[in-house]
Structure formats: structure tokens, C-alpha cells
Amino acid sequence: MAAPAFEFVTLDVVDPGLVAAFWSAFLEAPVGASMDGGRFTFIPGRNGTPTLCLHRVPESKTVKNRMHLDFQVEDLDVTTERVVALGGSRGGADHRLDGSRWRTLADPEGNEFDVTVTEG
């Protein structure tokens, strides 16, 4: 039996249009297809990354994500400013471990993700 293929990373969101615009701009990738009357909106992956699927749900996020996305970036401060300008927010303190530094940010609905730089 073949190993499963990684197809989507799915985020539950109240407003897929708002969140899709944020992720499309942040990832510099176009918003793709929508299905089931906009209940699912996709941002296709690039360079071997999975597609981001935004799933419309009725309830807002209320607790910390149990799983989050991590992105390697060139500059934490520049990326943070860009995320805030796109409608996201800064979610916490900076962290360091084994030559890496990272920061938690959030999309417009509060879904957390980390941006990381390698020091050295």
C-alpha cells in the first residue's frame, strides 16, 4: 500500500473571502477555486507545498490552534509589518532555539502561524 499523499492544509474560518485575500497576498499566490457555494476556498500550493483550503464554519476561533503553519522568511520585522498591513496581527514574543529565531503571528481571524529566520 502506498503512503498517503499530503493534499491540503485546512483552516476553519468564518469569512473565507477575507482570509483568502490575506493568505493569497502573504503567500503571493492566487486564490483558486471555490466549492460548495464558497464553503471551501483554495489557494493552490507551489514548489511542492500543499494547497491551503479555507473551510467556512459558523463559529469563530476561541482557543489557541493545536496545529499551525511555519514559514522561513528573511526578516522577522519586515514580515511582521507586512502581515499587519495585510490585516493580520502579532501574536506573541520572539523565541530562539539552535540558531533559529521565530515569532508567532496570526491571520485576520486569529489563526496562528510562525515566521522563522536562521541566525548565523
Buried (B, 14 or more C-beta within 10 A) or exposed (E): EEEEEEEBBBBBBBEBBBBBBBBBBBBEBEBBEBEEEEEBBBBBBEEEEEBBBBBBEEEEBEEEBEEBBEEEBEEBEEBBEBBEEBBBBBBEEEEEEEEEBBBBBBBBBBBBBBBBBEEE
